[in-house]
Amino acid sequence: MKATASVCFTLLADATIERFASVEINTDPANRARCFAILAEHADKTLGCSLLRRAAAVVTTLESEKYEIASLLVPRLVARGLVAEARGLIDHVEPGDPTTAALAALPMTPEVMQTALETIASTGEVFRAAAISPMLPHFSVEALQNIARAAEEMHVDLFADAVRAVVVDGMASRELEIAKEIAKTIGNASNRASAHASLAAHSRNPGPHIAAALAAMRDYGETAWRSDFESALSIYDKPFRSIIMASIASRSWRAELVEQLAPKLDSSVAEPLVAEALADDDAQFAILGSAHLLSKLPETGPARGTW
């Protein structure tokens, strides 16, 4: 419904959009809010703002999908200059990374920054790195160093290392040497490899970081990663563990690493990696990893033909 509506609305003039929006749509409130948001993308400023305000008003009435709709609307409201309305929806956004993503879309006042830091501090260790990530462009070097130090107080090493890897990603573009020192403190292979990929993206000599990341990719497979993740979750109750393990069952940390590395790989490195990925026993890595690598190859060539 969402995709079809978006395609149709691109063909409508503002007058038609306004008439459409005035009709009482026989649908649930969440879909009505989605319709208003999609219509607003194709309307002029005045009508677009009006439609987004109507969508925002729906959020407070929702019993389900409130988090999703609020997250959808916040960046759209900010883009239209409706900052006050966007701020009013923050409390309706799901805690954790959806909240920090919404906050990152706002003008970065001290109050917004403080709210983001409090949200990160209150986010569970499993999701803390994800909560930090949207705010990386807004954190100072000092703030990033403080976040890395705070990771020392976390209970689970795997999740602390994930936080350090995210900090390296934010730090590398500003203070590369500090980022390198933080990367040295990362014990888990997947998070350390991710940190090397971040360092490679901003280093004048990316080769050693690419080599280190690829070595980890070859030495630390998906089975070991999932096993370590399951062990890290042992302090949580069984229902929560089951939910998290189900959510990572379709993930491949090595495919995510390859996606991160791809911009720095030339075809001479990427091409043999495609064959390596396709021959891998893990289906997720074989499919997703090779797909990311193929984007780095010429339109014709042996690896393209194999694919």
Secondary structure as UniProt FT lines:
FT   HELIX           2..9
FT   TURN            10..11
FT   HELIX           14..22
FT   HELIX           29..41
FT   HELIX           45..59
FT   TURN            60..61
FT   HELIX           66..79
FT   TURN            80..81
FT   HELIX           83..89
FT   HELIX           90..92
FT   TURN            95..96
FT   HELIX           97..104
FT   HELIX           110..122
FT   HELIX           125..132
FT   HELIX           133..138
FT   HELIX           141..150
FT   HELIX           151..153
FT   HELIX           157..171
FT   TURN            172..174
FT   HELIX           176..183
FT   TURN            184..185
FT   HELIX           189..202
FT   HELIX           207..219
FT   HELIX           222..232
FT   HELIX           233..235
FT   HELIX           238..248
FT   TURN            249..250
FT   HELIX           253..261
FT   HELIX           262..264
FT   HELIX           267..278
FT   HELIX           283..284
FT   HELIX           285..289
FT   HELIX           290..294
FT   TURN            295..296
FT   HELIX           302..306
//
